[in-house]
Amino acid sequence: MIEVRKRKNENINSLIYRFNKRVQQSGILKEAKKRKYTTRPINKRKKRLAAIYRHQKAQALQKMAKLGFKV
């Protein structure tokens, strides 16, 4: 955890500036942004079922197009 103490006769802007500088140097923000979008890995069964569903959907669309329906 980053801690910044106010110096004597220091204004708030310089205190915030020092805090932001320490946060950037520590790499906390970079790590948090990296972890923000990580997802859990999908298991093989779900992945296979999703592929089967996509394949069946594509075949159904091709069949409808062959019959003359707008796709």
C-alpha positions in Angstrom: 0.0 0.0 0.0 1.3 3.4 -0.9 1.4 6.0 1.8 2.2 9.7 1.3 2.3 12.1 4.2 1.7 15.8 3.9 4.8 17.9 4.4 4.8 21.1 6.4 3.5 24.0 4.3 2.7 21.7 1.3 -0.4 22.4 -0.7 -2.9 19.7 -1.8 -1.9 19.8 -5.5 1.7 18.9 -4.8 0.6 16.1 -2.4 -1.7 14.6 -5.0 1.1 14.9 -7.6 3.5 13.0 -5.4 0.9 10.4 -4.7 0.1 9.9 -8.4 3.8 9.7 -9.2 4.4 7.0 -6.6 1.4 5.0 -7.8 2.7 5.1 -11.4 6.2 4.1 -10.3 5.0 1.2 -8.3 3.0 -0.3 -11.2 -0.2 -0.9 -9.3 -2.4 0.8 -11.9 -0.7 -1.2 -14.7 -1.3 -4.5 -12.9 -5.0 -3.6 -12.1 -5.7 -2.7 -15.7 -4.1 -6.0 -16.8 -6.2 -8.0 -14.4 -9.5 -6.2 -15.2 -10.2 -8.1 -18.4 -8.9 -11.6 -17.6 -11.4 -14.3 -17.9 -11.5 -17.8 -16.6 -10.7 -20.5 -19.2 -13.7 -22.3 -20.8 -13.8 -26.0 -20.2 -13.6 -28.4 -23.2 -17.2 -29.5 -23.0 -18.6 -26.0 -23.2 -16.2 -25.1 -26.1 -17.3 -28.2 -28.0 -21.0 -27.6 -27.5 -20.6 -24.0 -28.6 -18.8 -25.1 -31.8 -21.6 -27.6 -32.5 -24.2 -24.9 -32.0 -22.4 -22.5 -34.4 -22.1 -25.3 -37.0 -25.8 -26.2 -36.8 -26.8 -22.5 -37.0 -24.6 -22.0 -40.1 -26.2 -25.1 -41.8 -29.7 -23.8 -41.0 -28.9 -20.4 -42.5 -27.5 -22.0 -45.7 -30.6 -24.2 -46.0 -32.9 -21.2 -45.7 -30.9 -19.3 -48.3 -31.1 -22.3 -50.6 -34.9 -22.3 -50.2 -35.0 -18.6 -51.2 -35.5 -16.9 -47.8 -33.7 -13.7 -47.1 -30.8 -14.3 -44.6 
